[in-house]
Amino acid sequence: MNLDDIRSKITRLDRELLSLLAQRKALSLDVARSKLENPRPIRDQEREQALLVELVNQGRQLGLDAHFVTRIFHTIIEDSVLSQQALLQDLLNPQDSVPAISVAFLGLKGSYSNMAARKYLSRFQAPLVEHNCDTFQQIFDTVESGQAQYGILPIENTSSGSINDVFDLMQHTSLSIVGELTQPIEHCLLVATDTSVEQIKTLYTHSQPYQQCSQYLSRLGELEVKFCAASSNAMEQVARLNRPDVAALGSADGGELHGLTPLVEGLANQKQNMTRFIVVARKPIEVAEQIPAKTSFIMSTGQQSGALVEALLVLRSHGITMTKLESRPIIGNPWEEMFYVDVAANVNSEDMQAAMKELGRITRFIKVLGCYPSAEVAPTRIPARLLSQAGERSEPVRYSRHYKADNTQVQVGPFILGGEEPLLIAELHDFTDEARLQETARRVKEQGAQVLAANCFDGVDTEQGMARLKQLRATAARFDLAAMTRVTSAGQVHRAAESVDLLLLEADAAGNEELLSAAGRCTRPLLLELADEPEHSLSLAQRILQQGNQQLALLDTQALPLARLLDLSSQTHLPLVSRLGGDASTLPRLGEALNAAGVSGFCLDVSDDDSALGQLAHSLYRG
């Protein structure tokens, strides 16, 4: 066949695939309707696992890679689950017949909140009336007054952490949380005319994207930064000015609505940048018992020692998984805190009702903010033993608890990662001055850190990198600290292994066979960043362990929910380290909760401030 014939055949196959996917979705909705008559959970993990194993093995016979097959069917299963949930929710909460759906959000058209609102409300298949708001308070007021049926509010971001203003406003609102969604945030440098990065002199941005892109922006030199109420306001301003020396931070889709084009893409400090939004309305909703649900509530405990722990033990005793814990000061009550809690449970379930009753007896204040369908559809895991082909000798899964029941302890210089006390890593990103390195080491040692981390190879040649390694090693030794640096090539592994105590591997090391081989064969301990899907990182861990290096730990940079961390801890004996950021006042409580969930160490950026490190150390070591 010639090229045109081949392309025609591909097009026909793509159309057939779409038709088959539509038929499959229709059948999945029939499954949901059948579960109304005979109530059963939406998800059947055992069936999903058996289905995936069968499909992977069939795919192998057809020459298809196992990861390719699982990625496709994870997406199909996720869509099936969400579609079934939406159907059951619509039947349980019938919408009044209205000519349009109205929603309030932050910013103008094209803002991240606007894009999230359009995504969430698209399922209603009704015209959308949009209310642009300048502040979070205005969103609450617009919905409370009945001008809008729904409000969309960002609640947390994987890069910059929790949105504290929203948490504070949730203390006093009469609105209920009725939904959630997670939206990928892909920051771009947006311009209105043909220009270059070198010509940009003024940047219009909201404070959140500015913070999330700080590493890229620091390389642009002197910029006049003008902060706006929302990213969409920044885009509107750049479109209005229409000059080659101005730019905005925002999404490519949002920029398109304002006639802007991306000059540079993928600017976020974290490659996987996600924002979780909540949906609020005047009335709560009922969540079908078959649907995985979340319940959000706030509570205030007494100030006596152990009051929060006592409250959290109530959840554990009733088998309820906590997915988020956030503390905020109570305005007008100095030194008192309100705790925001998300749990994976339906508020009407027997266990949740019993837990809320018990919590009511031991807390000063407790209020349910809402019960709503969970937007998280965790991929079904396939144990490696089920994927081994008939007659094939299966390689042991070295990272799993089946291979090793006891937790691994990693020797990092004179310290232990995975021991009785958590390990604290102080991370300095800006390695430009030896005097600053010495001063930072002195301070973080006093604050309670055990490891000093600096990126010795970032933006420099090999000779400069070696000089930095010597400085880092000497400085760490002077203050009785262990030393850590990031490595991105096999050559860096060999050089760094001669000087430092811990090597950091990036999550995208999967495509670098030489790096993985060198890391697996070196005798220095390794810290491996978790990828977007932790299961992918576990497969990398397997390849490293097979090479011989058994001193391996995992670094969570994605701010995984507590439930995911607990699940990960149950899968692997490798120590877990969490990179913390955000509001310093909340880190001690968060650190305690993560430590209880199995996290063995914490990594904090001390480039600008090390006070959070001291507070966390005091909280973790005071006992």
C-alpha positions in Angstrom: 0.0 0.0 0.0 1.1 3.5 -0.6 1.1 6.2 2.2 -2.3 7.5 1.4 -3.8 4.0 1.5 -2.1 3.3 4.8 -3.5 6.6 6.3 -7.0 5.8 5.1 -6.9 2.4 6.7 -5.7 4.0 10.0 -8.5 6.6 9.8 -11.1 3.8 9.4 -9.7 1.9 12.3 -9.7 5.0 14.5 -13.4 5.5 13.7 -14.1 1.8 14.5 -12.3 2.3 17.8 -14.5 5.3 18.7 -17.7 3.3 17.9 -16.5 0.4 20.0 -15.7 2.8 22.9 -19.1 4.4 22.7 -20.7 0.9 22.8 -18.6 0.0 25.8 -19.6 3.2 27.6 -23.3 2.5 27.0 -22.9 -1.0 28.5 -21.1 0.4 31.5 -24.1 2.7 32.1 -26.4 -0.3 31.9 -24.3 -1.9 34.6 -24.9 1.2 36.8 -28.7 1.0 36.3 -28.6 -2.7 37.3 -26.9 -1.7 40.5 -29.8 0.5 41.4 -32.0 -2.5 41.8 -29.3 -4.7 43.4 -27.0 -2.2 45.3 -23.4 -3.1 44.8 -20.3 -0.9 44.7 -19.5 0.9 41.4 -16.0 -0.6 41.4 -15.1 -4.3 41.6 -11.3 -4.3 42.0 -11.0 -8.0 41.7 -12.8 -8.1 38.4 -10.8 -5.1 37.1 -7.6 -6.8 38.1 -8.6 -10.1 36.4 -9.7 -8.2 33.3 -6.4 -6.3 33.1 -4.3 -9.4 33.5 -6.2 -11.1 30.7 -6.0 -8.1 28.4 -2.2 -7.7 29.1 -1.6 -11.4 28.3 -3.7 -11.1 25.1 -1.8 -8.0 24.1 1.5 -9.7 24.5 0.4 -12.3 22.0 -0.5 -9.5 19.6 2.9 -7.8 20.1 1.6 -5.0 22.4 3.6 -3.8 25.4 2.1 -4.5 28.9 2.4 -0.8 30.0 0.8 0.4 26.8 -2.2 -1.9 27.4 -2.6 -1.0 31.0 -2.4 2.8 30.3 -5.2 2.5 27.7 -7.5 0.4 29.9 -6.8 2.5 33.1 -8.2 5.5 31.1 -11.2 3.5 29.9 -12.0 2.1 33.3 -11.6 5.6 34.9 -14.1 7.0 32.4 -16.5 4.1 33.0 -16.4 4.6 36.8 -16.9 8.4 36.5 -19.8 8.0 34.0 -21.5 5.4 36.3 -21.1 7.8 39.3 -22.5 10.7 37.4 -25.6 8.6 36.3 -26.3 7.4 39.8 -25.9 10.9 41.2 -28.2 12.4 38.6 -30.9 9.8 39.5 -30.4 10.4 43.2 -30.3 14.2 43.0 -32.6 15.2 40.1 -31.9 18.7 38.9 -34.7 21.2 38.6 -35.6 22.0 35.0 -33.6 25.2 34.4 -32.8 26.9 31.2 -29.1 27.3 32.2 -26.5 26.4 34.8 -24.9 29.4 36.6 -21.4 29.3 38.2 -19.1 31.7 40.0 -15.4 31.5 39.7 -12.2 33.5 40.2 -11.1 35.8 37.3 -12.3 36.3 33.8 -12.7 33.8 30.9 -9.6 31.7 30.4 -8.6 31.6 34.1 -7.8 28.2 35.5 -10.9 28.4 37.6 -13.0 29.2 34.5 -11.5 26.2 32.7 -12.3 23.9 35.7 -15.9 25.3 35.9 -16.5 24.5 32.2 -15.0 21.0 32.6 -17.1 20.1 35.7 -20.4 21.5 34.5 -20.2 20.2 31.0 -22.0 17.0 32.1 -25.2 19.0 32.6 -25.4 19.7 28.9 -27.1 23.1 29.5 -26.0 26.6 28.6 -23.5 28.0 31.1 -24.0 31.4 32.7 -20.6 32.6 34.1 -20.1 35.0 37.0 -16.6 36.5 37.0 -15.4 37.2 40.6 -12.4 39.2 41.8 -12.1 37.5 45.2 -12.8 34.2 46.8 -15.2 36.0 49.2 -17.2 37.3 46.2 -17.6 33.7 45.0 -19.1 32.7 48.3 -21.4 35.8 48.3 -22.6 35.1 44.8 -23.6 31.6 45.5 -25.0 32.3 49.0 -27.2 35.0 47.5 -28.6 32.7 44.9 -27.1 34.6 41.9 -25.2 31.5 41.0 -26.0 27.8 41.6 -22.4 26.7 42.0 -19.0 28.1 43.0 -15.7 26.7 41.9 -12.8 27.2 44.3 -9.2 26.1 44.2 -8.3 24.3 47.5 -4.8 23.0 47.0 -1.9 22.7 44.5 0.8 20.0 44.2 3.4 22.7 43.8 2.4 25.6 46.1 0.3 23.7 48.6 -3.0 24.6 50.2 -4.9 27.8 49.4 -5.3 29.1 52.9 -7.8 31.9 52.0 -10.3 29.3 50.9 -9.9 27.2 54.0 -10.4 30.3 56.2 -13.6 31.3 54.4 -15.0 27.7 54.7 -15.1 28.2 58.5 -18.0 30.7 58.2 -20.0 29.8 55.1 -23.4 28.1 55.0 -22.6 26.5 51.6 -21.9 22.8 51.2 -19.2 21.0 49.2 -21.0 19.0 46.5 -18.1 18.0 44.2 -14.4 18.1 43.4 -12.2 17.8 40.4 -8.5 17.9 39.8 -7.2 20.0 36.9 -3.7 19.8 35.3 -2.0 23.2 35.5 0.4 23.8 32.6 1.9 27.3 32.9 3.1 29.0 29.8 4.7 32.4 29.0 1.9 34.0 26.9 2.5 36.9 24.5 0.4 38.9 22.1 2.9 39.6 19.3 6.0 38.0 17.7 8.7 38.5 20.3 11.5 36.6 22.2 12.1 35.9 25.8 15.0 38.4 25.9 12.6 41.2 25.0 10.2 40.6 27.9 10.6 43.3 30.5 7.2 43.2 32.3 5.4 40.1 33.5 1.7 40.1 34.5 0.7 37.2 36.7 -1.3 35.9 39.7 0.8 35.2 42.8 0.2 31.4 42.7 1.6 30.8 39.1 4.4 33.1 40.0 5.3 31.0 43.0 4.9 27.8 41.0 7.3 28.9 38.2 9.9 30.6 40.5 12.8 28.4 39.3 12.3 29.3 35.6 11.6 33.0 36.3 14.7 33.4 38.4 16.7 32.7 35.2 15.2 35.6 33.3 17.1 38.3 35.1 15.4 41.6 36.1 11.7 41.6 35.4 9.0 44.0 36.5 6.4 41.8 38.0 2.8 43.1 38.2 0.4 40.9 40.2 -3.2 40.5 39.1 -6.4 39.2 40.8 -6.3 36.1 38.5 -4.3 34.7 35.6 -7.1 35.7 33.2 -6.7 39.4 34.3 -3.1 39.1 33.5 -3.9 37.7 30.0 -6.5 40.4 29.4 -3.9 43.1 30.2 -1.3 41.6 27.9 -3.8 41.3 25.1 -4.9 44.9 25.6 -1.3 46.3 25.6 -0.3 44.2 22.5 3.4 44.9 23.0 6.5 42.7 22.5 8.0 43.5 25.9 5.1 42.2 28.1 4.0 38.6 28.9 1.6 36.8 31.1 1.6 33.5 33.0 -1.3 31.2 32.2 -2.6 28.2 30.3 -2.3 27.8 26.5 -6.1 27.2 26.3 -6.9 30.2 28.4 -4.5 32.3 26.5 -6.2 31.3 23.2 -9.4 32.8 24.4 -7.6 36.1 24.7 -5.7 35.8 21.4 -2.4 35.1 23.1 0.1 32.4 22.0 2.6 30.5 24.2 6.2 31.6 23.9 7.6 29.1 26.4 5.7 26.1 27.8 6.1 23.8 30.8 7.3 26.4 33.3 6.2 24.9 36.6 8.9 23.9 39.2 7.2 20.5 39.3 6.6 18.6 36.1 3.3 17.3 37.3 1.4 20.4 38.5 -2.2 19.8 39.6 -4.8 21.9 41.3 -7.7 20.4 43.2 -10.9 22.4 43.0 -14.0 22.0 45.2 -17.6 22.8 44.0 -19.9 24.5 46.5 -23.7 25.0 46.4 -26.4 26.2 48.8 -27.8 22.7 49.4 -25.9 19.5 50.2 -26.4 16.4 48.0 -27.0 12.8 48.7 -24.2 10.4 47.5 -25.3 6.9 46.4 -24.0 4.2 48.6 -22.4 2.4 45.7 -20.1 5.4 44.9 -16.7 6.0 46.5 -17.4 9.2 48.5 -15.5 11.8 50.4 -16.7 13.7 53.5 -15.1 17.0 54.5 -15.6 18.4 58.0 -13.9 20.9 60.3 -13.3 20.4 64.0 -11.7 22.2 66.9 -10.1 20.1 69.6 -9.0 21.1 73.1 -5.5 22.5 73.6 -4.5 19.7 76.0 -1.7 17.4 74.9 -2.8 14.6 72.6 -6.3 16.1 71.8 -5.8 15.9 68.0 -4.3 12.4 68.2 -7.3 11.2 70.3 -9.7 12.6 67.6 -7.8 10.9 64.8 -7.8 7.6 66.7 -11.6 7.7 66.5 -11.4 7.6 62.7 -9.0 4.7 62.8 -11.1 2.7 65.3 -14.0 2.9 62.9 -11.9 1.9 59.9 -12.2 5.4 58.2 -9.2 6.5 56.0 -8.2 10.1 56.4 -7.0 11.6 53.1 -6.2 15.2 54.2 -5.5 17.1 57.4 -5.0 20.8 57.4 -4.8 23.2 60.3 -5.8 26.9 60.3 -5.8 29.5 63.1 -9.2 30.4 64.5 -9.6 34.1 63.9 -10.1 36.0 67.2 -8.9 33.0 69.3 -5.1 33.3 69.5 -3.2 30.0 69.5 -6.3 28.0 68.7 -6.6 26.0 65.5 -9.4 24.6 63.3 -8.7 21.3 61.6 -10.0 20.5 58.2 -10.3 16.8 57.6 -11.1 14.9 54.4 -12.0 11.2 54.8 -12.8 8.5 52.3 -16.3 7.7 53.6 -19.9 8.4 53.0 -21.3 10.6 55.8 -24.5 8.5 55.9 -22.6 5.2 56.4 -22.9 3.5 59.7 -19.2 3.7 60.5 -19.1 7.5 59.7 -22.2 8.2 61.7 -20.7 6.4 64.7 -17.4 8.2 64.3 -19.1 11.7 64.0 -21.1 11.0 67.1 -18.0 10.0 69.1 -16.1 13.0 67.8 -18.9 15.3 68.8 -18.3 14.2 72.4 -14.6 15.0 72.5 -14.3 18.1 70.3 -15.2 21.7 71.0 -16.7 22.3 67.5 -17.5 20.0 64.6 -19.3 20.7 61.3 -19.7 18.7 58.1 -18.8 20.8 55.1 -20.1 18.3 52.6 -20.2 14.7 51.3 -19.6 14.3 47.6 -18.4 11.7 45.1 -14.6 11.2 45.0 -13.0 12.4 41.8 -10.0 10.1 42.3 -10.1 6.8 40.5 -7.0 5.0 41.5 -5.6 2.7 38.8 -6.1 -1.0 39.5 -2.7 -2.5 40.4 -1.6 -5.8 38.8 0.7 -7.8 41.0 3.8 -8.8 39.0 3.3 -12.5 39.8 0.0 -12.4 37.9 1.7 -11.0 34.8 4.3 -13.7 34.5 3.7 -15.8 31.4 3.1 -19.5 31.7 6.4 -21.4 32.1 8.4 -18.2 32.5 10.6 -17.9 35.6 9.3 -14.9 37.5 11.8 -12.4 38.9 11.1 -11.7 42.6 9.6 -8.3 43.2 12.4 -7.0 45.3 10.7 -3.8 46.5 7.6 -5.6 47.8 6.8 -6.7 51.3 6.4 -10.2 50.0 10.1 -10.2 49.2 11.1 -8.5 52.5 8.6 -8.0 55.4 10.7 -5.7 57.6 11.3 -2.1 56.7 14.6 -1.4 55.0 17.0 0.9 56.9 19.2 3.1 54.8 22.6 4.2 56.2 23.0 7.9 55.3 26.4 8.8 56.7 26.1 8.5 60.4 22.3 8.6 60.3 19.6 6.0 59.7 16.7 6.6 57.3 13.9 4.2 58.2 14.8 4.0 61.8 12.8 5.0 64.9 13.2 8.8 64.3 12.5 10.5 61.0 15.4 12.0 59.0 15.4 15.7 58.1 17.0 16.8 54.9 17.7 20.6 54.4 17.7 21.4 50.7 19.6 24.5 49.4 18.8 25.2 45.7 21.0 28.2 45.1 24.6 26.9 45.3 26.5 30.1 44.3 28.5 31.1 47.4 30.7 28.9 49.7 30.1 31.4 52.6 26.4 31.0 52.2 26.7 27.2 52.2 28.7 27.3 55.4 26.2 29.7 57.1 23.2 27.5 55.9 24.9 24.4 57.2 25.4 26.0 60.6 21.8 27.1 60.9 20.1 23.9 59.7 22.3 21.9 62.1 21.1 24.1 65.0 17.5 23.6 63.7 17.7 19.8 63.8 18.6 18.7 60.3 20.8 15.6 59.7 21.4 16.0 55.9 22.5 19.0 53.8 21.5 18.8 50.2 22.7 21.0 47.3 22.6 20.5 43.6 26.3 20.5 42.7 26.0 19.8 39.0 23.1 22.3 38.1 24.1 24.6 35.2 27.9 24.1 35.5 30.6 22.1 33.8 32.2 18.9 35.2 35.2 20.8 36.8 32.9 23.2 38.6 30.7 20.4 39.7 33.6 18.6 41.2 34.7 21.7 43.1 31.1 22.1 44.5 31.2 18.4 45.6 34.3 19.1 47.6 32.8 22.2 49.1 29.6 20.3 50.0 31.5 17.3 51.5 33.8 19.6 53.6 31.0 21.8 54.8 28.8 18.8 55.8 31.6 17.2 57.6 32.4 20.3 59.5 28.9 20.5 61.0 28.4 16.7 61.4 25.9 16.5 58.6 25.5 14.0 55.9 25.6 15.3 52.3 23.2 14.8 49.4 23.3 15.9 45.7 21.2 15.3 42.6 22.7 13.2 39.8 21.4 13.0 36.2 24.0 11.0 34.4 26.2 7.9 34.9 29.3 10.2 35.1 27.8 12.2 37.9 26.9 9.1 39.8 30.6 7.9 39.7 31.9 11.3 40.8 29.3 12.1 43.5 29.6 8.6 45.0 33.2 9.5 45.9 32.1 12.5 47.9 28.6 12.5 49.3 26.4 10.2 51.4 23.2 10.2 49.4 22.4 10.5 45.7 19.1 11.8 44.4 17.6 10.4 41.2 14.9 12.3 39.3 11.5 10.7 38.5 12.2 10.8 34.8 15.3 8.7 35.1 13.3 5.9 33.4 14.6 6.7 30.0 18.3 6.8 31.0 19.5 3.2 31.1 23.2 4.3 31.8 22.1 6.3 34.8 20.0 3.5 36.3 22.7 1.0 35.7 25.4 3.2 37.3 23.1 4.0 40.3 22.2 0.3 40.8 25.8 -0.7 40.8 27.2 2.0 43.0 27.5 1.5 46.8 26.1 4.8 47.9 22.4 5.0 49.1 19.9 6.4 46.6 16.8 8.5 47.0 14.4 8.1 44.0 11.8 10.7 43.2 8.3 9.3 42.8 6.8 9.8 39.3 3.2 10.9 38.7 2.1 7.3 39.1 4.0 5.8 42.0 3.7 2.3 40.4 6.1 3.5 37.6 8.7 4.5 40.2 8.3 1.1 41.9 9.3 -0.5 38.5 12.4 1.7 38.5 13.1 0.7 42.0 12.9 -3.0 40.9 15.5 -2.4 38.1 17.9 -0.6 40.6 17.6 -3.3 43.2 18.2 -6.0 40.6 21.6 -4.3 39.9 22.7 -4.9 43.4 22.2 -1.6 45.3 19.8 -2.4 48.2 20.1 1.0 49.9 17.2 2.7 48.2 14.5 5.1 49.5 11.6 6.9 47.8 10.9 10.7 47.7 7.3 11.9 47.4 7.4 15.2 45.5 3.7 15.0 44.4 2.1 15.6 47.8 0.3 12.3 47.7 -2.8 12.0 49.9 -2.4 10.2 53.1 -4.5 7.3 51.7 -2.1 6.9 48.8 1.0 7.0 51.1 -0.6 4.4 53.4 -1.2 2.2 50.3 2.4 2.7 49.1 3.8 1.9 52.5 1.8 -1.3 52.5 3.3 -2.3 49.1 7.0 -1.7 49.8 9.6 -2.1 52.5 11.6 0.9 51.1 11.6 4.0 53.3 9.4 7.0 52.2 10.6 10.6 52.4 8.2 13.5 51.8 9.1 16.9 50.4 7.2 19.5 52.4 6.4 23.1 51.5 3.7 25.7 52.0 2.6 27.4 55.2 5.2 26.9 57.9 2.7 26.9 60.7 0.9 23.8 59.4 4.0 21.7 58.8 4.4 20.3 62.3 0.9 18.9 62.3 1.3 17.6 58.8 4.7 16.1 59.6 3.2 14.2 62.6 0.4 12.9 60.5 2.7 11.8 57.6 5.1 10.2 60.1 2.2 8.2 61.6 1.3 7.1 58.0 4.8 5.6 57.6 6.9 8.4 56.2 10.5 8.1 57.5 12.0 11.4 56.5 11.2 14.9 55.3 12.9 17.2 52.8 12.5 21.0 53.1 13.8 23.8 50.9 15.8 26.2 53.2 17.1 28.5 50.4 15.1 31.5 51.7 14.0 30.5 55.2 14.8 27.7 57.6 12.2 28.5 60.4 9.9 25.8 59.1 12.6 23.2 59.6 13.0 24.1 63.2 9.3 24.0 63.9 9.0 20.6 62.2 12.1 19.2 64.1 10.7 20.4 67.4 7.3 18.8 66.7 8.9 15.4 65.6 11.6 15.1 68.3 10.0 16.7 71.3 9.0 13.3 72.7 
